[in-house]
Amino acid sequence: MHFASPHYLWLSVLLVPMIAYYVWRTLQGGAAIRISSLDGTVRAPRTVRYYLRHLPFVLRAAAFVLLVVALARPQEGEQYSHTSTEGIDIVLSIDVSGSMLARDFKPDRITAAKEVAGAFIADRYGDRIGLVAFAGEAFTQSPLTTDQSTLQTLLARIRNERLLTLQGVAGIFAARSEGDDLVATDPKGHEKRLTMLRSQNPAEGCRSLADCLAPENDWLGCFAVTAGIGLKELCEKLRTDGDDYSAILTKLLADRLTEAFAEAVHSFVRRQMWGYETGPQPAPETILRGGYRGRRMAFGYPAAPDHTLKREVFDLLGVGQTTGMRLTENCMIDPGESLCGLLFADADYFAVGPVDREQAEDYARRRGCTPGELEKLLPNNYRP
């Protein structure tokens, strides 16, 4: 059991002076009756009437305790309670997922997100903000995060009633690097070419994901996961019931569950499928810091910004045939709470950043598109 307003529980300390005063007053009133006899002075036996004298005080103390508990609003952790949107003007959500923990980003995204949220709240004195949420580690560590009890009860309901379904597929393929391309071979011998971009920042070594594989006899992992199966129906039901706020929280939780599921799948690949990680299972704190060998690069992340590469991975893994995930015309995944990318045994996070015209034309040639189409594919990397 937990309390929605636990600060009211501090009122219970007032019972101490109340009890002390009652005991003092009782002693001052000469409650003890002594009877003299030839054998000396003995205490009179305490009858039921004697104890009934204390009943009014006991009832008052019990009523006070019940009042304090009622003010604290006890809630069962395994029970879902309806959350109304009444009285809420704004629901603010800042997503800093992805490579937010990489040391390459300065200032780090968690700090930047807190500053943005703080400025947002400071400028809105009259608004009632229902939620300030951060993705990943920031969500659990930020002091700006609120409504934790509502999130916990909603998560318990999702788990107990099996309202969302986790689906995912991962595979390891024989692969090699060819220039700035990754070439993976499926079990039937069919090759898939994954074109990579190269950072043009000499201070960071002008890195590319193609550098993470050898020119021959190497391996590449691929994955696609989601926690959004059933999310659309659940959100529609919540909105039909008039609970738009919980519908928003449900989408937020599905997004976080997808990230957590991707972490679990990555651990399974490292330790069992691929087997290059041995020894004790890393602690959760170590995993959050990325303190393990290998990296998971989802498409759209700074090191692999081209979302269209999901087509090749979907074909390699047979995602459309084995899961409920589907690619849209723009290479977004339906449901939106999904991740797809590459797994490397030896790699590190970095950002490709802006690319010049020469590299853009080379990438467009390798990818089989025009520079104009490339500008739409990589709006944050190529601006002629």
C-alpha positions as CSV (number, residue, x, y, z in Angstrom):
1,M,0.0,0.0,0.0
2,H,1.1,3.6,-0.7
3,F,-0.3,7.0,-0.1
4,A,-1.2,9.7,-2.6
5,S,-0.4,12.5,0.0
6,P,2.0,10.9,2.4
7,H,3.0,14.3,4.0
8,Y,-0.2,14.2,6.0
9,L,1.1,11.2,7.9
10,W,3.3,13.6,9.8
11,L,0.2,14.8,11.7
12,S,0.2,11.5,13.6
13,V,3.1,12.8,15.7
14,L,0.5,14.9,17.5
15,L,-0.7,11.8,19.2
16,V,2.4,11.8,21.4
17,P,1.5,15.0,23.3
18,M,-2.2,14.0,23.4
19,I,-1.4,10.7,25.1
20,A,1.2,12.3,27.4
21,Y,-1.3,15.0,28.5
22,Y,-4.0,12.4,29.1
23,V,-1.8,10.2,31.2
24,W,-0.6,13.3,33.3
25,R,-4.2,14.4,33.9
26,T,-5.2,10.9,34.9
27,L,-2.4,10.6,37.4
28,Q,-3.2,14.1,38.8
29,G,-6.8,13.1,39.3
30,G,-6.0,10.3,41.8
31,A,-7.3,7.5,39.7
32,A,-5.8,4.8,42.0
33,I,-8.0,3.8,45.0
34,R,-6.3,2.3,48.0
35,I,-7.9,0.3,50.8
36,S,-6.5,-0.1,54.3
37,S,-6.6,-3.3,56.1
38,L,-4.9,-5.1,58.9
39,D,-2.5,-6.6,56.3
40,G,-1.5,-3.2,55.0
41,T,-2.5,-1.0,52.1
42,V,-3.6,-2.7,48.9
43,R,-4.8,-1.5,45.5
44,A,-8.5,-1.9,44.8
45,P,-9.2,-4.4,42.0
46,R,-9.8,-2.6,38.6
47,T,-13.3,-3.3,37.4
48,V,-14.8,-3.0,33.9
49,R,-16.1,0.4,34.9
50,Y,-12.5,1.5,35.6
51,Y,-11.4,0.7,32.1
52,L,-14.6,2.2,30.5
53,R,-13.5,5.6,31.9
54,H,-10.7,5.6,29.2
55,L,-13.0,4.8,26.3
56,P,-13.8,8.4,25.2
57,F,-10.1,9.2,24.9
58,V,-9.4,5.9,23.0
59,L,-12.2,6.7,20.6
60,R,-10.9,10.3,20.1
61,A,-7.4,9.0,19.3
62,A,-8.7,6.4,16.9
63,A,-10.8,9.0,15.1
64,F,-7.7,11.2,14.8
65,V,-5.7,8.3,13.3
66,L,-8.5,7.6,10.8
67,L,-8.6,11.2,9.8
68,V,-4.9,11.3,9.2
69,V,-5.0,8.2,7.1
70,A,-8.0,9.6,5.1
71,L,-6.1,12.8,4.4
72,A,-3.1,10.7,3.2
73,R,-5.3,8.8,0.7
74,P,-4.1,5.2,0.9
75,Q,-3.9,3.4,-2.5
76,E,-3.4,-0.2,-3.3
77,G,-0.4,-0.7,-5.7
78,E,-2.1,-3.6,-7.6
79,Q,-5.4,-1.7,-8.1
80,Y,-6.2,0.7,-10.9
81,S,-8.0,3.9,-10.0
82,H,-9.8,6.1,-12.6
83,T,-7.9,9.4,-13.2
84,S,-9.9,12.3,-14.3
85,T,-8.6,15.1,-16.6
86,E,-10.6,17.7,-14.7
87,G,-8.5,20.4,-13.3
88,I,-5.5,19.8,-15.6
89,D,-4.6,22.4,-18.2
90,I,-1.3,21.0,-19.6
91,V,0.3,17.7,-20.0
92,L,4.0,18.2,-20.7
93,S,6.2,15.3,-21.9
94,I,9.8,15.7,-23.0
95,D,11.4,12.7,-24.7
96,V,15.2,12.4,-24.3
97,S,15.5,8.8,-25.2
98,G,18.0,7.4,-27.6
99,S,21.7,8.1,-27.1
100,M,20.9,10.4,-24.2
101,L,23.5,8.8,-22.0
102,A,26.3,9.1,-24.5
103,R,29.2,11.2,-23.3
104,D,29.5,12.6,-26.8
105,F,26.6,14.9,-26.3
106,K,27.3,18.1,-24.4
107,P,25.5,19.4,-22.5
108,D,23.8,16.1,-21.7
109,R,20.2,15.8,-22.7
110,I,18.9,15.1,-19.3
111,T,20.2,18.4,-17.9
112,A,19.0,20.2,-21.0
113,A,15.5,18.7,-20.7
114,K,15.2,19.7,-17.1
115,E,16.1,23.3,-18.0
116,V,13.5,23.4,-20.7
117,A,10.8,22.0,-18.4
118,G,11.8,24.3,-15.7
119,A,11.5,27.3,-18.0
120,F,8.2,26.0,-19.3
121,I,6.7,25.8,-15.8
122,A,8.1,29.1,-14.6
123,D,6.4,31.0,-17.4
124,R,2.9,29.5,-16.6
125,Y,2.0,30.6,-13.1
126,G,-1.8,30.2,-13.6
127,D,-1.7,26.9,-15.4
128,R,-2.3,23.5,-13.7
129,I,0.3,21.1,-15.1
130,G,-0.7,17.5,-14.8
131,L,2.5,15.7,-15.7
132,V,6.1,16.4,-16.5
133,A,7.7,13.2,-17.7
134,F,11.2,12.3,-19.0
135,A,12.1,9.2,-20.9
136,G,14.6,6.6,-19.8
137,E,16.8,7.3,-16.8
138,A,15.7,10.9,-16.6
139,F,12.1,9.8,-16.0
140,T,13.1,8.0,-12.8
141,Q,15.7,10.5,-11.6
142,S,14.3,14.0,-12.4
143,P,12.8,15.9,-9.5
144,L,10.3,17.4,-11.9
145,T,8.6,14.1,-12.5
146,T,5.2,13.9,-10.9
147,D,2.2,11.6,-10.6
148,Q,4.3,8.5,-9.9
149,S,1.5,6.8,-8.1
150,T,-0.8,7.1,-11.1
151,L,1.8,5.7,-13.4
152,Q,2.5,2.7,-11.0
153,T,-1.2,1.8,-10.7
154,L,-1.7,2.1,-14.5
155,L,1.4,-0.1,-15.1
156,A,0.0,-2.6,-12.6
157,R,-3.3,-2.7,-14.5
158,I,-1.5,-3.2,-17.9
159,R,0.5,-6.1,-16.4
160,N,-2.3,-7.8,-14.5
161,E,-4.9,-7.5,-17.3
162,R,-2.4,-8.2,-20.1
163,L,-3.5,-5.0,-21.9
164,L,-0.3,-4.7,-24.0
165,T,1.7,-7.3,-25.8
166,L,5.4,-7.3,-26.2
167,Q,6.6,-8.6,-29.6
168,G,10.2,-8.7,-30.9
169,V,12.6,-10.5,-33.1
170,A,16.4,-10.5,-33.2
171,G,19.0,-12.2,-35.3
172,I,22.7,-12.5,-35.9
173,F,24.0,-12.6,-39.5
174,A,27.3,-13.1,-41.2
175,A,28.5,-9.7,-42.3
176,R,31.3,-7.6,-43.6
177,S,32.2,-4.0,-44.3
178,E,32.7,-2.6,-47.8
179,G,33.8,1.0,-47.7
180,D,31.1,2.8,-45.8
181,D,28.6,0.0,-46.3
182,L,27.6,-3.0,-44.2
183,V,26.7,-6.1,-46.1
184,A,24.7,-8.8,-44.2
185,T,23.9,-12.3,-45.5
186,D,20.7,-14.1,-44.5
187,P,20.6,-17.9,-44.0
188,K,19.6,-18.4,-47.7
189,G,22.6,-16.6,-48.9
190,H,20.9,-13.3,-49.9
191,E,22.8,-10.2,-49.2
192,K,21.4,-6.9,-47.8
193,R,23.5,-3.8,-48.2
194,L,23.2,-1.2,-45.4
195,T,24.6,2.2,-46.4
196,M,26.2,4.1,-43.5
197,L,27.1,7.8,-43.2
198,R,30.5,9.0,-41.8
199,S,31.0,11.8,-39.3
200,Q,33.0,14.7,-40.7
201,N,34.2,15.8,-37.3
202,P,38.0,15.2,-37.2
203,A,38.0,15.7,-33.4
204,E,35.9,12.6,-33.0
205,G,37.8,10.6,-35.6
206,C,35.4,10.9,-38.5
207,R,33.6,7.7,-37.3
208,S,31.2,5.5,-39.2
209,L,29.3,2.3,-38.1
210,A,31.0,0.6,-41.1
211,D,34.2,0.8,-39.1
212,C,32.7,-1.5,-36.5
213,L,32.9,-4.6,-38.8
214,A,35.9,-6.3,-40.4
215,P,36.1,-6.5,-44.2
216,E,35.3,-10.2,-44.0
217,N,34.2,-13.0,-41.6
218,D,32.4,-10.8,-39.1
219,W,28.9,-10.7,-37.6
220,L,26.1,-8.2,-37.3
221,G,23.0,-8.3,-35.1
222,C,19.6,-6.9,-36.0
223,F,16.5,-6.3,-33.9
224,A,12.9,-5.0,-34.0
225,V,10.8,-4.8,-30.8
226,T,7.5,-3.2,-29.7
227,A,5.4,-2.9,-26.6
228,G,2.6,-1.2,-28.5
229,I,0.5,-4.2,-29.6
230,G,-3.0,-3.5,-28.2
231,L,-2.2,0.1,-27.4
232,K,-4.6,1.6,-29.9
233,E,-7.5,-0.3,-28.6
234,L,-6.6,0.4,-25.0
235,C,-6.3,4.2,-25.6
236,E,-9.6,4.2,-27.5
237,K,-11.3,2.5,-24.6
238,L,-9.9,5.0,-22.1
239,R,-11.0,8.0,-24.2
240,T,-14.4,6.5,-24.5
241,D,-14.6,6.2,-20.7
242,G,-13.6,9.9,-20.6
243,D,-10.1,9.3,-19.2
244,D,-8.0,11.1,-21.8
245,Y,-5.2,11.7,-19.2
246,S,-4.7,7.9,-18.6
247,A,-4.7,7.4,-22.4
248,I,-1.7,9.9,-22.6
249,L,0.0,8.1,-19.8
250,T,-0.6,4.7,-21.4
251,K,1.2,5.8,-24.6
252,L,4.1,7.2,-22.5
253,L,4.4,3.9,-20.6
254,A,4.2,1.8,-23.8
255,D,7.1,3.9,-25.2
256,R,9.2,3.3,-22.0
257,L,8.3,-0.4,-22.0
258,T,9.6,-0.7,-25.6
259,E,12.9,0.8,-24.5
260,A,13.1,-1.6,-21.6
261,F,12.1,-4.5,-23.8
262,A,14.9,-3.5,-26.2
263,E,17.4,-3.6,-23.3
264,A,16.2,-7.0,-22.3
265,V,16.5,-8.4,-25.9
266,H,20.0,-6.8,-26.2
267,S,21.1,-8.6,-23.0
268,F,19.7,-11.9,-24.3
269,V,21.6,-11.5,-27.5
270,R,24.9,-10.6,-25.8
271,R,24.8,-13.4,-23.3
272,Q,23.0,-16.3,-25.0
273,M,22.5,-15.8,-28.8
274,W,25.8,-14.2,-29.6
275,G,27.5,-15.3,-26.3
276,Y,30.3,-12.7,-26.3
277,E,29.3,-11.4,-22.8
278,T,30.1,-13.7,-19.9
279,G,30.3,-13.4,-16.2
280,P,27.7,-12.1,-13.7
281,Q,24.7,-10.3,-15.0
282,P,25.4,-6.5,-14.9
283,A,23.5,-4.5,-12.3
284,P,20.6,-2.3,-13.5
285,E,22.7,0.8,-12.6
286,T,25.6,-0.5,-14.8
287,I,23.2,-1.2,-17.7
288,L,21.8,2.3,-17.5
289,R,25.3,3.7,-17.8
290,G,25.9,1.4,-20.8
291,G,28.6,-0.4,-18.8
292,Y,28.7,-3.5,-21.0
293,R,30.3,-4.6,-24.2
294,G,28.5,-3.9,-27.5
295,R,26.0,-1.2,-28.5
296,R,22.4,-1.1,-29.8
297,M,21.9,1.5,-32.7
298,A,18.3,2.1,-33.5
299,F,17.6,3.8,-36.8
300,G,16.9,7.5,-36.3
301,Y,19.6,7.6,-33.6
302,P,22.5,10.1,-34.3
303,A,24.8,7.3,-35.5
304,A,22.3,5.9,-37.9
305,P,19.8,8.6,-38.9
306,D,18.4,7.0,-42.1
307,H,15.0,5.5,-41.2
308,T,14.7,3.8,-44.6
309,L,17.3,1.2,-43.6
310,K,14.5,-0.4,-41.6
311,R,13.3,-2.0,-44.8
312,E,16.5,-4.1,-45.1
313,V,16.3,-5.2,-41.4
314,F,12.6,-6.1,-41.7
315,D,13.5,-8.3,-44.7
316,L,16.4,-9.9,-42.9
317,L,14.4,-10.7,-39.8
318,G,11.0,-11.4,-41.4
319,V,9.4,-8.9,-39.1
320,G,6.2,-8.6,-41.1
321,Q,5.7,-12.3,-41.1
322,T,6.4,-13.0,-37.4
323,T,5.1,-9.9,-35.5
324,G,2.4,-7.3,-35.7
325,M,4.8,-4.5,-36.7
326,R,4.4,-2.9,-40.1
327,L,6.4,-0.3,-42.0
328,T,4.6,2.8,-43.3
329,E,5.3,4.5,-46.6
330,N,7.7,6.9,-44.8
331,C,9.4,4.0,-43.0
332,M,7.9,4.7,-39.7
333,I,6.9,1.6,-37.7
334,D,3.3,0.9,-36.8
335,P,2.7,0.8,-33.8
336,G,4.8,3.9,-33.2
337,E,6.0,2.6,-29.8
338,S,8.6,0.4,-31.6
339,L,12.3,0.2,-32.2
340,C,14.4,-1.3,-35.0
341,G,18.1,-1.2,-35.5
342,L,21.5,-2.9,-35.4
343,L,23.6,-4.6,-32.8
344,F,27.4,-4.4,-32.6
345,A,29.7,-6.4,-30.5
346,D,32.3,-3.6,-30.5
347,A,31.1,-0.1,-31.0
348,D,30.3,3.1,-29.2
349,Y,27.8,5.9,-29.5
350,F,28.5,8.9,-31.7
351,A,26.7,11.5,-33.8
352,V,27.2,11.6,-37.6
353,G,26.3,15.3,-37.6
354,P,26.1,17.5,-40.8
355,V,27.5,16.0,-44.0
356,D,28.8,18.0,-47.0
357,R,27.6,17.8,-50.5
358,E,30.3,15.4,-51.7
359,Q,29.3,12.7,-49.0
360,A,25.6,13.3,-49.6
361,E,26.0,12.7,-53.3
362,D,28.0,9.5,-52.6
363,Y,25.5,8.3,-50.1
364,A,22.6,9.0,-52.5
365,R,24.4,7.0,-55.2
366,R,24.9,4.0,-52.9
367,R,21.4,4.2,-51.5
368,G,19.8,4.6,-55.0
369,C,18.2,7.9,-54.5
370,T,18.6,11.5,-55.7
371,P,20.2,14.3,-53.6
372,G,16.8,15.9,-53.4
373,E,15.3,12.7,-51.9
374,L,18.2,12.5,-49.6
375,E,17.5,15.9,-48.2
376,K,14.0,14.7,-47.2
377,L,15.5,11.5,-45.7
378,L,18.2,13.3,-43.6
379,P,16.8,16.8,-42.8
380,N,19.1,17.1,-39.8
381,N,22.3,16.0,-41.6
382,Y,22.1,17.3,-45.1
383,R,21.1,20.9,-46.0
384,P,22.5,21.9,-49.4
